[in-house]
Amino acid sequence: MEWLQSLGLLGLFIGSFLAATVIPFSSDILFVGALATTKRTAACLIAATLGSWMGSIITYEMGRLGKWEWIEKWLKISPDKLEKQHKFVVKYGVWLALVAWLPFVGDVMVLGLGFYRTQRLWTYLLLLIGKFLRYLFWVLIIP
């Protein structure tokens, strides 16, 4: 039966990883389900946090590979809008990584942090803290 629980944690890790990339779904349901079935709070917290964090790192690095010309050409985003987004990222900087767990906008925010090349180490660290706090919230509110 232990292998079944381990597979559940691996599934939680993979699901959290994928949810933190540009694949649009939430890992919260997976996390709550894993908590309920495995009864291993710390293990679930670690698996979900690390999976989500690593997915965000991939998304961040994808953003760093982006070029203004590509965004303008392929996504049809005007230079004015890109400059407005750039000012927003410059204003809040790496601190935006703390709220990268937000539904719908979080992954795009991480992509933007990479695109506008925020400081890598601090972005990674704040992403980790934000992801951990997200899942800790569920641990604290679920009896």
Solvent accessible surface area in square Angstrom, and as a share of the most:
residue,aa,sasa,rsa
1,M,167,0.75
2,E,106,0.47
3,W,174,0.61
4,L,85,0.42
5,Q,55,0.24
6,S,52,0.34
7,L,96,0.48
8,G,33,0.32
9,L,23,0.11
10,L,92,0.46
11,G,38,0.36
12,L,4,0.02
13,F,57,0.24
14,I,81,0.41
15,G,8,0.07
16,S,0,0.00
17,F,55,0.23
18,L,66,0.33
19,A,11,0.09
20,A,3,0.03
21,T,14,0.08
22,V,84,0.48
23,I,77,0.39
24,P,127,0.80
25,F,87,0.36
26,S,51,0.33
27,S,1,0.00
28,D,26,0.14
29,I,143,0.72
30,L,73,0.36
31,F,0,0.00
32,V,47,0.27
33,G,34,0.33
34,A,10,0.08
35,L,19,0.10
36,A,60,0.46
37,T,106,0.62
38,T,9,0.05
39,K,158,0.67
40,R,83,0.30
41,T,63,0.37
42,A,67,0.52
43,A,25,0.19
44,C,0,0.00
45,L,20,0.10
46,I,104,0.53
47,A,13,0.10
48,A,0,0.00
49,T,7,0.04
50,L,70,0.35
51,G,0,0.00
52,S,1,0.01
53,W,55,0.19
54,M,86,0.39
55,G,0,0.00
56,S,0,0.00
57,I,30,0.15
58,I,81,0.41
59,T,0,0.00
60,Y,0,0.00
61,E,51,0.23
62,M,86,0.38
63,G,3,0.03
64,R,53,0.20
65,L,127,0.63
66,G,13,0.13
67,K,97,0.41
68,W,86,0.30
69,E,115,0.52
70,W,123,0.43
71,I,33,0.17
72,E,60,0.27
73,K,122,0.52
74,W,180,0.63
75,L,113,0.56
76,K,163,0.69
77,I,41,0.21
78,S,55,0.35
79,P,76,0.48
80,D,116,0.60
81,K,110,0.47
82,L,4,0.02
83,E,73,0.33
84,K,152,0.64
85,Q,67,0.30
86,H,58,0.26
87,K,132,0.56
88,F,101,0.42
89,V,13,0.07
90,V,100,0.57
91,K,150,0.64
92,Y,94,0.36
93,G,17,0.17
94,V,26,0.15
95,W,161,0.56
96,L,14,0.07
97,A,1,0.01
98,L,49,0.25
99,V,56,0.32
100,A,2,0.01
101,W,91,0.32
102,L,63,0.32
103,P,81,0.51
104,F,196,0.81
105,V,80,0.46
106,G,0,0.00
107,D,34,0.18
108,V,102,0.58
109,M,36,0.16
110,V,0,0.00
111,L,58,0.29
112,G,17,0.16
113,L,0,0.00
114,G,0,0.00
115,F,17,0.07
116,Y,29,0.11
117,R,121,0.44
118,T,14,0.08
119,Q,113,0.50
120,R,102,0.37
121,L,130,0.64
122,W,120,0.42
123,T,0,0.00
124,Y,45,0.17
125,L,75,0.37
126,L,10,0.05
127,L,0,0.00
128,L,51,0.25
129,I,69,0.35
130,G,2,0.02
131,K,4,0.02
132,F,80,0.33
133,L,93,0.46
134,R,31,0.11
135,Y,0,0.00
136,L,48,0.24
137,F,113,0.47
138,W,70,0.24
139,V,33,0.19
140,L,132,0.66
141,I,91,0.46
142,I,58,0.29
143,P,171,1.08
